[in-house]
């Protein structure tokens, strides 16, 4: 007679003993080439050719892990179209969303400008070296922007605004070709009426409604009062602007090692692999896009 065997039951818990779910930081670090889906949640017309997009990363872990320095950039992917590096315009103090100001200037940006709220793109990053915000704390700040250069500087300005007690006197100079191309008008109006911000707007070609200064972005330097030993300078704009603006900063006595410039040219992959942004021994996407003056002066064609 066959013997009977006792039957035992085993409860199986598939997740017990397995690896813990990756954090957002670990997911982003595991594959820096992977674009993470982000939904467009707001679109604001800034000028006739620029729009301010707000993006919200869809994955909660990625969204919570994303952080940046003012001056850094992200790579934006439109699936089936391509990818482009774009500077972050929002402050690091604002979490949960990312703002990018985009000029319609080619095939990629044309498609982006045609997208609507609710559409999904890919984001990876942030990349590059930003402004030394921690070193700037406790000092006066002079910010000079020309044209679209206000977009990356806006991240720094809003960071200073949100941590205003950490900084001394703040002076903003912004130059544009004409009044219709002045960006972020509403925000400039807010800064204009604050007693702890000194704002100077200037245009090359005014119209009948213009009540700001007329001339190049260097024009307001004629009547600036600066505590040079205690001042950091930050610039972003067309390359032709840098040399003249830096000359004006030096005339005011600001030290070269406290002058920082942001370059946006040449970048492609964002990781120093494609070589598009290599100038000499430096990669704009890794060593910059923010450079100290002493570094920038050795970059061919930068100033």
CORCORUR-V217059 format. One record per backbone hydrogen bond with DSSP energy under -0.5 kcal/mol. CO is the residue of the C=O (numbers start at 0). NH is the residue of the N-H. If there is no record, write none. Layout:
[[CO | NH] [CO | NH]]
//
This chain:
[[5 | 7] [10 | 12] [11 | 13] [12 | 15] [14 | 17] [22 | 26] [23 | 27] [24 | 28] [25 | 29] [26 | 30] [30 | 33] [35 | 122] [36 | 57] [37 | 120] [38 | 40] [38 | 55] [39 | 117] [41 | 53] [43 | 45] [43 | 51] [48 | 103] [49 | 45] [49 | 46] [50 | 52] [50 | 101] [51 | 43] [52 | 99] [53 | 40] [53 | 41] [54 | 97] [55 | 38] [58 | 62] [59 | 63] [60 | 64] [61 | 65] [68 | 71] [69 | 130] [71 | 87] [72 | 125] [72 | 126] [73 | 75] [73 | 85] [74 | 123] [75 | 83] [76 | 78] [76 | 121] [77 | 80] [77 | 81] [81 | 77] [83 | 75] [85 | 73] [86 | 100] [90 | 93] [92 | 94] [97 | 54] [98 | 88] [98 | 89] [99 | 52] [99 | 101] [101 | 50] [102 | 104] [105 | 109] [106 | 110] [107 | 111] [108 | 112] [109 | 113] [110 | 113] [110 | 114] [111 | 114] [115 | 118] [118 | 39] [120 | 37] [121 | 76] [122 | 35] [123 | 74] [126 | 72] [128 | 289] [130 | 132] [131 | 135] [132 | 136] [135 | 138] [138 | 167] [139 | 231] [140 | 142] [140 | 170] [141 | 233] [142 | 172] [143 | 235] [144 | 174] [145 | 148] [146 | 149] [147 | 150] [148 | 152] [149 | 153] [150 | 154] [151 | 154] [151 | 155] [152 | 156] [153 | 157] [154 | 158] [155 | 159] [156 | 160] [157 | 161] [158 | 162] [160 | 163] [162 | 165] [163 | 166] [165 | 137] [168 | 140] [169 | 197] [170 | 142] [171 | 199] [172 | 144] [173 | 201] [174 | 146] [175 | 203] [176 | 204] [177 | 180] [178 | 181] [183 | 187] [184 | 188] [185 | 189] [186 | 190] [187 | 191] [188 | 192] [190 | 193] [193 | 196] [195 | 169] [196 | 198] [197 | 171] [199 | 173] [200 | 212] [201 | 175] [202 | 214] [204 | 178] [206 | 209] [212 | 202] [215 | 218] [217 | 220] [218 | 221] [219 | 222] [220 | 223] [223 | 225] [225 | 227] [226 | 229] [227 | 230] [229 | 139] [231 | 141] [232 | 259] [233 | 143] [234 | 261] [235 | 145] [237 | 240] [237 | 241] [238 | 241] [238 | 242] [239 | 243] [240 | 244] [241 | 245] [242 | 246] [243 | 247] [244 | 248] [245 | 249] [246 | 250] [247 | 251] [248 | 253] [249 | 252] [254 | 257] [255 | 258] [255 | 292] [257 | 232] [257 | 259] [258 | 292] [259 | 234] [260 | 290] [261 | 236] [274 | 277] [276 | 283] [278 | 281] [281 | 278] [281 | 283] [282 | 285] [282 | 286] [282 | 287] [283 | 287] [287 | 128] [288 | 262] [288 | 290] [290 | 260] [291 | 294] [291 | 295] [292 | 296] [294 | 297] [295 | 298] [297 | 299] [298 | 301]]
//
